[in-house]
Structure formats: structure tokens, C-alpha cells
Amino acid sequence: EGDVPNWAFSLAEDVAPPISVSTTFTSQVDGHIYSRISCPTRSRCESLLGTVEGTEETPAHCVLYSSGLAAAFGIFSHFLPKRVFITGGYHGTHQVLAQLQKISDGARYKKEPLRGPEEIGAFLQAGDLVWLETPLNPTCEVADIQAYVAAARAKADVH
């Protein structure tokens, strides 16, 4: 309960929490300022999803984005991978990687072909990221997420 805002689990206030779609908030020291930065609806959902996904021993944190491409950019910005193992999928993800590689002067975000989970481990190095889109767009191929996670965890500092 320490980090969860009081309103996150309120049963006494609203039957259903109000939805703040888009607004400018009054200026507060520690509150919401503008809905594109933060808003009560998104903050509440992040708190609830983090609580559902985590446990007392392993708390989880949730961050919601307005689009899948925004989420991809957030992941790439957080991990700053040297190489990204990726094949197929949404073209916007590949465009973001190309722009990030250009901005980094080729030092990061180099695309590598995604190999099968049984062979990818031989190619992974510290600082790499394995990008899975499953089912794969537009072919609907399904990846074995558990096998890829095991391959990535077998190497230090691979995401």
C-alpha cells in the first residue's frame, strides 16, 4: 500500500472510476499537469496492472503507451541494445530501429536476423535484445516465447 495512490483501489468513491480522456489539469506540485504526460485513468490502470502482474516477493511495474510503436520505442530507449535480433513483423518497428541506429552513428540498434530458439544462443552477446512479435504480422507465425526467454537468460545482460 506504500506506493499505491489512495484513489487506485477506492471502493467508497466511485462505482466506476472516471475516465479522463484528455484534459489540462490545474497546476499542482505532485499532481497531473497535462494528459499527454500523465492522467488519472492511465495512472490507475498502471497501478492495477502492476499489482495484478506482481507478487509481494516480486512486485511488478506497468507502463502504458498510446500505441505499440510508442511501446517499442520505450523498450529500445530503456535497454539501449547494441544489436536487436528481429525478423519480419510490423514495419514501423524496423523504421524506428533504422532511425535509432542512424542517431547512434551505428554504435547501437544493429538489426540481426532472428534465428530459432535452439540456435540463437550461439549468437547472443551482452547488450543484445531479442525482439519477438508473436503471432508474427502478417503471417501469424507463433514463436515459442518460453524457449526464446530461456536462450536469452542463458547469457548475461541479454534482454
GROMACS elastic network, one bead per residue, 0.5 to 0.9 nm:
[ bonds ]
;  ai    aj funct       b0    kb
    1     4     6  0.52224   500
    1     5     6  0.78311   500
    1     6     6  0.83445   500
    2     5     6  0.80019   500
    4     7     6  0.83281   500
    4     8     6  0.66475   500
    4     9     6  0.84659   500
    4    47     6  0.67303   500
    4    48     6  0.89808   500
    5     8     6  0.54839   500
    5     9     6  0.81038   500
    5    44     6  0.83418   500
    5    47     6  0.82674   500
    6     9     6  0.67632   500
    6    10     6  0.68270   500
    7    10     6  0.50963   500
    7    11     6  0.87770   500
    7    13     6  0.82996   500
    7    44     6  0.78146   500
    8    43     6  0.82729   500
    8    44     6  0.52991   500
    8    45     6  0.82242   500
    8    47     6  0.68370   500
    8    48     6  0.71761   500
    9    44     6  0.83832   500
    9    48     6  0.80159   500
   10    13     6  0.59811   500
   10    14     6  0.74735   500
   10    17     6  0.87208   500
   11    14     6  0.66695   500
   11    15     6  0.71261   500
   11    16     6  0.87578   500
   12    15     6  0.78580   500
   13    16     6  0.86521   500
   13    17     6  0.83076   500
   14    17     6  0.55881   500
   14    18     6  0.76213   500
   16    19     6  0.88917   500
   17    41     6  0.78311   500
   17    44     6  0.88412   500
   18    40     6  0.85181   500
   18    41     6  0.72959   500
   19    40     6  0.77932   500
   19    41     6  0.55395   500
   19    42     6  0.89266   500
   20    23     6  0.70198   500
   20    35     6  0.80011   500
   20    39     6  0.67041   500
   20    40     6  0.65661   500
   20    41     6  0.57039   500
   20    42     6  0.85126   500
   21    35     6  0.76343   500
   21    39     6  0.81153   500
   21    41     6  0.76635   500
   22    34     6  0.81635   500
   22    35     6  0.54733   500
   22    36     6  0.76390   500
   22    39     6  0.80694   500
   23    33     6  0.88522   500
   23    34     6  0.64598   500
   23    35     6  0.55449   500
   23    36     6  0.85998   500
   23    39     6  0.83655   500
   24    27     6  0.89162   500
   24    32     6  0.83082   500
   24    33     6  0.62038   500
   24    35     6  0.62215   500
   25    28     6  0.82033   500
   25    31     6  0.83415   500
   25    32     6  0.61033   500
   25    34     6  0.58856   500
   25    35     6  0.76995   500
   25    39     6  0.88187   500
   26    31     6  0.86241   500
   26    32     6  0.79304   500
   26    33     6  0.66052   500
   26    34     6  0.87990   500
   27    30     6  0.89090   500
   27    31     6  0.75187   500
   27    32     6  0.77224   500
   27    33     6  0.59927   500
   28    31     6  0.50565   500
   28    32     6  0.70803   500
   28    33     6  0.71355   500
   29    32     6  0.87571   500
   30    33     6  0.88954   500
   31    38     6  0.89254   500
   32    35     6  0.72585   500
   32    37     6  0.78450   500
   32    38     6  0.58813   500
   32    39     6  0.59660   500
   32    40     6  0.74531   500
   33    36     6  0.88678   500
   33    37     6  0.73344   500
   33    38     6  0.72329   500
   33    39     6  0.80901   500
   34    37     6  0.55895   500
   34    38     6  0.63438   500
   34    39     6  0.72098   500
   35    40     6  0.84357   500
   36    39     6  0.73919   500
   38    41     6  0.86632   500
   38    42     6  0.70096   500
   38    43     6  0.69986   500
   39    42     6  0.55651   500
   39    43     6  0.60951   500
   39    44     6  0.85552   500
   40    43     6  0.50325   500
   40    44     6  0.58918   500
   40    45     6  0.84604   500
   41    44     6  0.53348   500
   41    45     6  0.62734   500
   41    46     6  0.87028   500
   42    45     6  0.51068   500
   42    46     6  0.60763   500
   42    47     6  0.85886   500
   42    63     6  0.87041   500
   42    64     6  0.69663   500
   42    65     6  0.89739   500
   43    46     6  0.51531   500
   43    47     6  0.62071   500
   43    48     6  0.86593   500
   43    63     6  0.86691   500
   43    64     6  0.86123   500
   44    47     6  0.51678   500
   44    48     6  0.61940   500
   44    49     6  0.86264   500
   45    48     6  0.51071   500
   45    49     6  0.60095   500
   45    50     6  0.83742   500
   45    62     6  0.84754   500
   45    64     6  0.81509   500
   46    49     6  0.52589   500
   46    50     6  0.59539   500
   46    51     6  0.84904   500
   46    61     6  0.74323   500
   46    63     6  0.58712   500
   46    64     6  0.64860   500
   47    50     6  0.52222   500
   47    51     6  0.61934   500
   47    52     6  0.87221   500
   47    61     6  0.75071   500
   47    62     6  0.69007   500
   47    63     6  0.89220   500
   48    51     6  0.51349   500
   48    52     6  0.62320   500
   48    53     6  0.86628   500
   48    62     6  0.84870   500
   49    52     6  0.50404   500
   49    53     6  0.60337   500
   49    54     6  0.84289   500
   49    60     6  0.83587   500
   49    61     6  0.78732   500
   49    62     6  0.62280   500
   50    53     6  0.52267   500
   50    54     6  0.59560   500
   50    59     6  0.73691   500
   50    63     6  0.85026   500
   51    54     6  0.53271   500
   51    55     6  0.72628   500
   51    59     6  0.71582   500
   51    60     6  0.65266   500
   51    61     6  0.77016   500
   51    62     6  0.86292   500
   52    55     6  0.77726   500
   52    60     6  0.81840   500
   53    59     6  0.77987   500
   53    60     6  0.59352   500
   53    61     6  0.81507   500
   53    62     6  0.85080   500
   54    57     6  0.80790   500
   54    58     6  0.57511   500
   54    61     6  0.76857   500
   55    59     6  0.50977   500
   55    60     6  0.72734   500
   56    59     6  0.57407   500
   63    71     6  0.86747   500
   64    67     6  0.87276   500
   64    71     6  0.77096   500
   65    68     6  0.71426   500
   65    69     6  0.86472   500
   65    70     6  0.60559   500
   65    71     6  0.55981   500
   65    74     6  0.86363   500
   66    69     6  0.85120   500
   66    70     6  0.66359   500
   66    71     6  0.78281   500
   67    70     6  0.51915   500
   67    71     6  0.63944   500
   67    72     6  0.87449   500
   68    72     6  0.61707   500
   68    73     6  0.86537   500
   68    93     6  0.89361   500
   69    73     6  0.62038   500
   69    74     6  0.85311   500
   69    90     6  0.89000   500
   69    92     6  0.67518   500
   69    93     6  0.64568   500
   69    96     6  0.82581   500
   70    73     6  0.51179   500
   70    74     6  0.61830   500
   70    75     6  0.87443   500
   71    75     6  0.62616   500
   71    76     6  0.86917   500
   72    75     6  0.51215   500
   72    76     6  0.62198   500
   72    77     6  0.85184   500
   72    93     6  0.68143   500
   72    96     6  0.83887   500
   73    76     6  0.51203   500
   73    77     6  0.59780   500
   73    78     6  0.84701   500
   73    93     6  0.80857   500
   73    96     6  0.70820   500
   73    97     6  0.84912   500
   74    77     6  0.51000   500
   74    78     6  0.60532   500
   74    79     6  0.86872   500
   75    78     6  0.51271   500
   75    79     6  0.61958   500
   75    80     6  0.81851   500
   76    79     6  0.54594   500
   76    80     6  0.55121   500
   76    81     6  0.68169   500
   76    97     6  0.81770   500
   76   100     6  0.86519   500
   76   109     6  0.81170   500
   76   129     6  0.86936   500
   77    80     6  0.53788   500
   77    81     6  0.84586   500
   78    81     6  0.86775   500
   79   127     6  0.80428   500
   79   128     6  0.88335   500
   79   129     6  0.78834   500
   79   159     6  0.77617   500
   80    83     6  0.89111   500
   80   108     6  0.69607   500
   80   109     6  0.73732   500
   80   127     6  0.78119   500
   80   128     6  0.88078   500
   80   129     6  0.87976   500
   81    84     6  0.65254   500
   81   108     6  0.59786   500
   81   109     6  0.57203   500
   81   110     6  0.82918   500
   81   126     6  0.89279   500
   81   127     6  0.52320   500
   81   128     6  0.52262   500
   81   129     6  0.58266   500
   81   158     6  0.87128   500
   81   159     6  0.84019   500
   82   106     6  0.89775   500
   82   107     6  0.66818   500
   82   109     6  0.52144   500
   82   110     6  0.63239   500
   82   126     6  0.84551   500
   82   127     6  0.54858   500
   82   128     6  0.56286   500
   82   129     6  0.78456   500
   83   108     6  0.62828   500
   83   111     6  0.58383   500
   83   112     6  0.66451   500
   83   124     6  0.89660   500
   83   125     6  0.87053   500
   83   127     6  0.71218   500
   83   129     6  0.63074   500
   83   130     6  0.85539   500
   84    97     6  0.84601   500
   84   108     6  0.87602   500
   84   109     6  0.58436   500
   84   110     6  0.59925   500
   84   112     6  0.58809   500
   84   113     6  0.83410   500
   84   114     6  0.84516   500
   84   128     6  0.59355   500
   84   130     6  0.58679   500
   84   131     6  0.66058   500
   85   110     6  0.84599   500
   85   111     6  0.59968   500
   85   113     6  0.54519   500
   85   115     6  0.78229   500
   85   120     6  0.88709   500
   85   124     6  0.87810   500
   85   128     6  0.75862   500
   85   129     6  0.62572   500
   85   131     6  0.58190   500
   85   132     6  0.84155   500
   86    89     6  0.82991   500
   86    94     6  0.85767   500
   86   111     6  0.66164   500
   86   112     6  0.62085   500
   86   113     6  0.54955   500
   86   115     6  0.84720   500
   86   129     6  0.87803   500
   86   130     6  0.66898   500
   86   131     6  0.52152   500
   86   132     6  0.68161   500
   86   133     6  0.85374   500
   87   111     6  0.87852   500
   87   112     6  0.79877   500
   87   113     6  0.55957   500
   87   114     6  0.52418   500
   87   115     6  0.83654   500
   87   131     6  0.81610   500
   87   132     6  0.81667   500
   87   133     6  0.86516   500
   88    91     6  0.76926   500
   88    94     6  0.85511   500
   88   114     6  0.89201   500
   88   133     6  0.83613   500
   88   136     6  0.72075   500
   88   137     6  0.73453   500
   88   138     6  0.85707   500
   89    92     6  0.87770   500
   89    93     6  0.78259   500
   89    94     6  0.83583   500
   89   132     6  0.86471   500
   89   133     6  0.62784   500
   89   134     6  0.85865   500
   89   135     6  0.89037   500
   89   136     6  0.54714   500
   89   138     6  0.68669   500
   89   139     6  0.85872   500
   90    93     6  0.57177   500
   90    94     6  0.72016   500
   90   133     6  0.82336   500
   90   136     6  0.82739   500
   90   137     6  0.62105   500
   90   138     6  0.81416   500
   91    94     6  0.52231   500
   91    95     6  0.63493   500
   91    96     6  0.88039   500
   92    96     6  0.61776   500
   92    97     6  0.85929   500
   93    96     6  0.51833   500
   93    97     6  0.62738   500
   93    98     6  0.86837   500
   94    97     6  0.50596   500
   94    98     6  0.61724   500
   94    99     6  0.87149   500
   94   111     6  0.84587   500
   95    98     6  0.50459   500
   95    99     6  0.62721   500
   95   100     6  0.86213   500
   96    99     6  0.51589   500
   96   100     6  0.61067   500
   96   101     6  0.85023   500
   97   100     6  0.50813   500
   97   101     6  0.59946   500
   97   102     6  0.85084   500
   97   109     6  0.59906   500
   97   110     6  0.77397   500
   97   111     6  0.75830   500
   98   101     6  0.51499   500
   98   102     6  0.62208   500
   98   103     6  0.87111   500
   98   109     6  0.75926   500
   98   110     6  0.81207   500
   98   111     6  0.83241   500
   99   102     6  0.50469   500
   99   103     6  0.61798   500
   99   104     6  0.86131   500
  100   103     6  0.50172   500
  100   104     6  0.61035   500
  100   105     6  0.85518   500
  100   106     6  0.84886   500
  100   108     6  0.76035   500
  100   109     6  0.64755   500
  101   104     6  0.51107   500
  101   105     6  0.62135   500
  101   106     6  0.50121   500
  101   107     6  0.70004   500
  101   108     6  0.56302   500
  101   109     6  0.50016   500
  101   110     6  0.63852   500
  101   111     6  0.88465   500
  102   105     6  0.50600   500
  102   106     6  0.58741   500
  102   107     6  0.87314   500
  102   108     6  0.87314   500
  102   109     6  0.87936   500
  103   106     6  0.75628   500
  103   107     6  0.89948   500
  103   108     6  0.89124   500
  104   107     6  0.54535   500
  104   108     6  0.58819   500
  104   109     6  0.79798   500
  105   108     6  0.76864   500
  106   109     6  0.72837   500
  106   110     6  0.69287   500
  107   110     6  0.77025   500
  109   128     6  0.87925   500
  109   129     6  0.89568   500
  111   114     6  0.89793   500
  112   115     6  0.88602   500
  114   117     6  0.86904   500
  114   120     6  0.73508   500
  114   130     6  0.75418   500
  114   131     6  0.78948   500
  114   132     6  0.84249   500
  115   118     6  0.81532   500
  115   119     6  0.63781   500
  115   120     6  0.52544   500
  115   123     6  0.89124   500
  116   119     6  0.55707   500
  116   120     6  0.59118   500
  116   143     6  0.87663   500
  116   148     6  0.80983   500
  117   120     6  0.53681   500
  117   121     6  0.72611   500
  117   143     6  0.87401   500
  117   144     6  0.75681   500
  117   145     6  0.87069   500
  117   147     6  0.56857   500
  117   148     6  0.50186   500
  117   149     6  0.85735   500
  117   150     6  0.84601   500
  117   151     6  0.64769   500
  118   121     6  0.70897   500
  118   122     6  0.88778   500
  118   147     6  0.76145   500
  118   148     6  0.81762   500
  118   151     6  0.75860   500
  119   122     6  0.60070   500
  119   123     6  0.76924   500
  119   151     6  0.85939   500
  120   123     6  0.54390   500
  120   124     6  0.64627   500
  120   148     6  0.81065   500
  120   151     6  0.70038   500
  120   152     6  0.83927   500
  121   124     6  0.52901   500
  121   125     6  0.85317   500
  121   148     6  0.87414   500
  121   151     6  0.52998   500
  121   152     6  0.68044   500
  121   154     6  0.75543   500
  121   155     6  0.75489   500
  122   125     6  0.86114   500
  124   127     6  0.86413   500
  124   128     6  0.64487   500
  124   129     6  0.85152   500
  124   130     6  0.87649   500
  124   151     6  0.85989   500
  124   152     6  0.74374   500
  124   155     6  0.71032   500
  124   158     6  0.73208   500
  125   128     6  0.58185   500
  125   155     6  0.69540   500
  125   156     6  0.76539   500
  125   157     6  0.77924   500
  125   158     6  0.67950   500
  126   129     6  0.88946   500
  126   155     6  0.70458   500
  126   156     6  0.57671   500
  126   158     6  0.54103   500
  126   159     6  0.88019   500
  127   156     6  0.84452   500
  127   157     6  0.56777   500
  127   158     6  0.56017   500
  127   159     6  0.75733   500
  128   152     6  0.88674   500
  128   157     6  0.74441   500
  128   158     6  0.50873   500
  128   159     6  0.63344   500
  129   152     6  0.83190   500
  129   157     6  0.89993   500
  129   158     6  0.58360   500
  130   148     6  0.78808   500
  130   149     6  0.86783   500
  130   152     6  0.73995   500
  130   158     6  0.77342   500
  130   159     6  0.61522   500
  131   159     6  0.86573   500
  132   135     6  0.87481   500
  132   136     6  0.80710   500
  132   143     6  0.73338   500
  132   145     6  0.77567   500
  132   148     6  0.85566   500
  133   136     6  0.51317   500
  133   137     6  0.74094   500
  133   142     6  0.83419   500
  133   143     6  0.78020   500
  134   137     6  0.76624   500
  134   140     6  0.72442   500
  134   141     6  0.67972   500
  134   142     6  0.51984   500
  134   143     6  0.57386   500
  134   144     6  0.86685   500
  134   145     6  0.82953   500
  135   138     6  0.83437   500
  135   139     6  0.77687   500
  135   141     6  0.52253   500
  135   143     6  0.69377   500
  136   139     6  0.58009   500
  136   141     6  0.50732   500
  136   142     6  0.64262   500
  136   143     6  0.79761   500
  137   140     6  0.56955   500
  137   141     6  0.78187   500
  138   141     6  0.83306   500
  142   145     6  0.86820   500
  143   146     6  0.87994   500
  143   147     6  0.86361   500
  143   148     6  0.82195   500
  144   147     6  0.54544   500
  144   148     6  0.64790   500
  144   149     6  0.87901   500
  145   148     6  0.52058   500
  145   149     6  0.61155   500
  145   150     6  0.86168   500
  146   149     6  0.51347   500
  146   150     6  0.62085   500
  146   151     6  0.87187   500
  147   150     6  0.51278   500
  147   151     6  0.62767   500
  147   152     6  0.87211   500
  148   151     6  0.50678   500
  148   152     6  0.61734   500
  148   153     6  0.85564   500
  149   152     6  0.51248   500
  149   153     6  0.60185   500
  149   154     6  0.85408   500
  149   159     6  0.84437   500
  150   153     6  0.51511   500
  150   154     6  0.61860   500
  151   154     6  0.52900   500
  151   155     6  0.72585   500
  152   155     6  0.57020   500
  152   156     6  0.80747   500
  152   157     6  0.84951   500
  152   158     6  0.55645   500
  152   159     6  0.63689   500
  153   156     6  0.68941   500
  153   157     6  0.81157   500
  153   158     6  0.67537   500
  153   159     6  0.77368   500
  154   158     6  0.84832   500
  155   158     6  0.60462   500
  156   159     6  0.89560   500
